[in-house]
Amino acid sequence: MGENRFSPMCPLADTEKKFLGAALRNFFTFTADLKMNNSAHPSDVLSSISGETVLSAWAQEMAFYGPDDNGLFIHPDFDFIQANVLEMRMLSGKTVHFTTAQNDVDWELWPHLVPETKNLISDLGSGFFRTRHMPEFPLGIIDEIERPTTTETGLQIIRLKIGTAQVILRAGEVDEGFNGKLTIHDRDECVLIFLSEQAHSKTIFNAPVYEVPNY
């Protein structure tokens, strides 16, 4: 998202309201959970779930495009899920939330442990957001976690090897432009969930190349 997008001198468009609402939701969720977990560092959280067994996964999704009251969560060219929160519940009883947090430059992934009282509950009602169980998410032992980081960009991508499957999490967001195109931005405020390396590698970032289907 560009700088000074939310200028107080002009009214917010519907799309901008969606972005602002998602940002506020992420901020308050992140702040509350961070305080509760005594500011646990993301690397420590990831280390704590390495070797754990994933029993189920849940997502608080944000639609790719569409009207506020009837957002569309699928696109023929998108092979990923866009979420404000990815929740993974473990056999040991641990629950980890993957959200995002904004550093001085970009948005980065922020994994943090939460108690069972913070577990997501399905809500498939109409709107631009929905919360659902993810039966397509791989289950089993987290055998490997890859988390490349740099001092410039923070934690942008996390790769999880779960059994024979690979899950790639990336900070980013889909933006519906005024030119009738969709752009998948990286280093943005949602968690993009890819359930294979192929799905991730075929995705084109930071270019307005995807068509907006009729709705």
C-alpha positions in Angstrom: 0.0 0.0 0.0 1.3 3.4 -0.9 2.4 6.2 1.4 -0.2 8.7 2.6 -3.0 6.6 1.2 -5.4 7.7 4.0 -5.3 11.4 3.5 -7.5 13.3 6.0 -8.3 15.8 3.2 -10.3 13.3 1.0 -13.0 10.7 1.8 -12.0 7.0 1.9 -13.1 4.8 -0.9 -14.7 1.4 -0.1 -11.5 -0.4 -0.9 -9.5 1.8 1.3 -12.0 1.3 4.1 -11.4 -2.5 3.8 -7.6 -2.0 4.1 -7.9 0.3 7.0 -10.4 -2.1 8.8 -8.1 -5.1 8.3 -5.1 -3.1 9.5 -6.9 -2.1 12.7 -8.1 -5.7 13.3 -4.5 -7.0 12.9 -3.1 -4.3 15.1 -5.4 -4.9 18.0 -5.2 -8.7 17.7 -1.4 -8.5 17.6 -1.1 -6.1 20.5 -3.4 -8.1 22.8 -1.7 -11.4 22.0 1.8 -10.0 22.3 1.1 -8.7 25.8 -0.4 -12.0 26.8 2.7 -13.9 25.7 5.3 -11.6 27.3 6.6 -10.4 23.9 7.7 -13.8 22.8 10.0 -13.4 19.8 8.7 -15.0 16.5 11.9 -17.1 16.2 11.2 -18.5 19.7 7.6 -19.3 18.8 8.6 -21.1 15.6 11.2 -23.1 17.4 8.6 -24.1 20.0 6.3 -25.6 17.3 9.0 -27.4 15.4 8.3 -31.1 15.8 4.7 -30.5 16.9 1.8 -32.3 15.2 -0.8 -30.2 13.4 -4.3 -31.4 14.2 -6.3 -28.7 12.4 -6.0 -25.3 10.7 -8.4 -22.3 10.6 -8.3 -19.1 8.7 -9.9 -15.7 9.1 -10.1 -14.9 5.4 -10.3 -11.6 3.6 -11.9 -11.6 0.1 -9.7 -11.0 -3.0 -12.1 -8.5 -4.5 -15.8 -7.6 -4.8 -18.4 -5.5 -2.9 -18.1 -5.0 0.8 -21.3 -7.0 1.5 -20.4 -9.9 -0.8 -16.7 -10.3 -1.2 -15.3 -13.1 -3.5 -12.8 -15.5 -2.0 -11.8 -17.4 -5.1 -10.1 -16.3 -8.4 -9.3 -18.6 -11.3 -5.7 -17.6 -11.3 -5.1 -17.5 -7.5 -3.9 -20.7 -5.8 -3.6 -19.4 -2.3 -5.7 -18.1 0.7 -5.6 -14.5 1.9 -6.1 -14.3 5.6 -5.9 -11.9 8.5 -5.2 -14.8 10.8 -4.0 -18.4 10.2 -4.5 -20.6 13.2 -2.8 -24.0 13.7 -3.9 -26.2 16.5 -1.4 -28.8 17.8 -1.8 -32.3 19.3 0.1 -31.0 22.4 -2.7 -28.4 23.0 -0.7 -25.4 21.7 -2.4 -23.0 19.3 -0.3 -20.6 17.1 -1.7 -17.6 15.2 0.1 -16.3 12.2 -0.7 -12.6 11.6 1.3 -9.6 10.4 2.8 -6.6 12.1 4.2 -3.4 10.6 7.8 -2.5 11.1 9.4 0.8 10.1 9.4 -0.2 6.4 7.1 -3.1 5.6 4.6 -5.6 7.0 6.1 -8.9 8.2 4.8 -12.2 9.5 4.2 -12.4 13.3 3.6 -15.9 14.7 2.5 -16.0 18.4 1.0 -18.6 20.7 -2.5 -18.0 22.1 -4.7 -19.9 24.6 -7.6 -22.0 23.6 -10.0 -19.2 24.6 -8.7 -17.3 21.5 -9.4 -20.1 19.0 -11.2 -19.0 15.9 -14.9 -20.0 15.4 -16.4 -20.6 12.0 -18.5 -17.8 10.6 -19.5 -18.3 6.9 -21.9 -15.4 6.7 -21.9 -12.9 3.9 -19.4 -10.0 3.8 -15.8 -9.3 2.9 -14.5 -11.5 5.7 -15.2 -15.0 6.9 -13.7 -17.5 9.3 -13.5 -21.2 8.5 -11.9 -24.5 9.2 -9.3 -25.4 6.5 -9.8 -29.1 5.6 -7.3 -28.6 2.7 -4.4 -27.7 5.1 -1.9 -30.6 5.5 -1.9 -32.3 8.9 0.9 -34.1 10.7 4.4 -33.4 12.2 6.1 -30.1 11.4 9.4 -31.6 10.3 11.1 -28.5 9.2 10.7 -24.7 9.4 12.6 -22.3 7.1 12.5 -18.7 8.0 14.9 -16.5 5.9 15.2 -13.0 7.3 17.2 -9.9 6.6 17.6 -6.8 8.7 15.9 -4.8 5.9 12.7 -6.7 5.5 12.1 -8.8 8.6 10.2 -12.1 8.5 8.5 -12.1 5.1 8.3 -15.8 4.2 8.0 -18.9 6.4 8.2 -22.4 4.9 6.7 -25.3 6.8 7.4 -28.9 5.9 4.5 -30.9 7.3 4.8 -34.6 6.4 5.4 -34.7 2.6 3.6 -31.3 2.1 5.1 -27.8 2.1 3.2 -24.7 3.2 4.5 -21.3 2.3 3.3 -18.3 4.3 4.0 -14.8 2.9 3.2 -11.3 4.0 1.2 -9.7 1.2 -2.2 -8.6 0.0 -4.4 -8.5 -3.1 -5.3 -5.0 -4.3 -8.2 -4.3 -6.7 -7.1 -1.3 -8.8 -9.2 1.2 -10.7 -7.8 -0.1 -14.0 -9.8 -3.4 -13.6 -6.7 -5.3 -12.6 -5.6 -7.1 -9.4 -2.1 -6.8 -8.0 -0.7 -9.2 -5.4 1.6 -7.0 -3.3 4.2 -8.6 -1.1 5.3 -7.1 2.2 1.7 -6.1 2.9 -0.7 -6.7 5.8 -2.3 -10.1 5.2 -1.0 -13.6 5.5 -1.0 -15.3 2.0 -1.2 -19.1 2.5 0.2 -21.3 -0.3 -0.2 -25.1 0.1 2.6 -26.0 -2.3 5.8 -24.6 -3.7 4.3 -24.7 -7.2 1.4 -22.5 -6.1 3.9 -20.0 -4.7 6.3 -20.0 -7.6 3.7 -19.4 -10.2 2.4 -16.3 -8.4 3.4 -12.9 -9.9 3.9 -10.2 -7.3 3.8 -6.4 -7.5 2.4 -6.2 -11.0 -1.2 -5.4 -12.1 -1.5 -8.5 -14.3 -4.6 -10.3 -13.0 -8.0 -9.6 -14.4 -11.0 -8.8 -12.2 -13.7 -11.3 -13.1 -17.2 -10.0 -13.6 -19.3 -9.9 -10.4 
